[in-house]
């Protein structure tokens, strides 16, 4: 169901002095989600002017020289922090190994009863995860929320250099884990630089994408979303409506078709550098094959909307290959079985 191009990843990223546009969008969406979910603030509440950390300059040379400090934790404490980070939109596209770096860099802070943790209108540059204790949230002196033995707060400080939107106080003795914005930025920028270098190499090694000009390639890089899979995770299911196009960033995937008796016919194993899922998007047919992670695998995902918006110049090349794919499928399934290779 797929067409593959293997590639060796050895690109070196050009210096990036600002957060990439996809991270900027993610930050804005994360803030909207936080406000909408918690609903702490009155409709006319004025947050004041904020300065996004996306607009702050950052020296890539300093990034390479940065050494992350590690603070000791029990396995249970590490698991708690990783669970919280995995839930934050800001870290959704950050690889698990980089989330682990962030968790290791968070430091423990014991709090006393009645202690003010953050104060409304003060400058903020720390994010906190609650390990234990009760913490009350106040806006203009009115209590609007309580964290009881769990939760997190202050994440807007990672996104924006702006005054705190609320006051948080400790009702009883507790323990917090804190992350500073400079550590967050270092990890995110490192991830962004690695992602850009990797995806630029993908594009350069994929003839189908050579029709894109420089600006179109950058837009494609910004739109690609890393997705992480464990062994045997189902990426594409035969018969489903197409919703995305994928590159294999690391690991490999197995392409199979359903066969009588709940069995599977393996069509191909795609390695790092391959891509799949494009033909169903072009033909608007249901997925004609299953794609399953073969070991721990990372893919770069491009949504249907982004695919149609960004890969217009490449679609004619993809369409010209459809007869070849149909022939490959016929050879794999045998002369008495038919199918369309358009996963």
Secondary structure, 3 states (H helix, E strand, C coil): CCECCCCCCCCCCCCCCCCCHHHHHHHHHHHHHHHHHHCCCCCCCCCCCCEEHHHCCCCHHHHHHCCCCCCCCCHHHHHHHHHHHHHCHHHCCCCHHHHHHHHHHCEEEEECCCCEEECCCCECCEEEEEEECEEEEEECCEEEEEEECCCEECCHHHHEECECCCEEEECCCEEEEEEEHHHHHHHHHHHHHHHHHHHHHHHHHCHHHHHCCHHHHHHHHHHCEEEEECCCCEEECCCCCCCEEEEEEEEEEEEEEEEHHHEEEEEEEEECCCEECHHHHHHCCCCCCEEEEEEEEEEEEEEHHHHHHHCHHHHHHHHHCHHHHHHHHHHHHCCCCCCCCCC
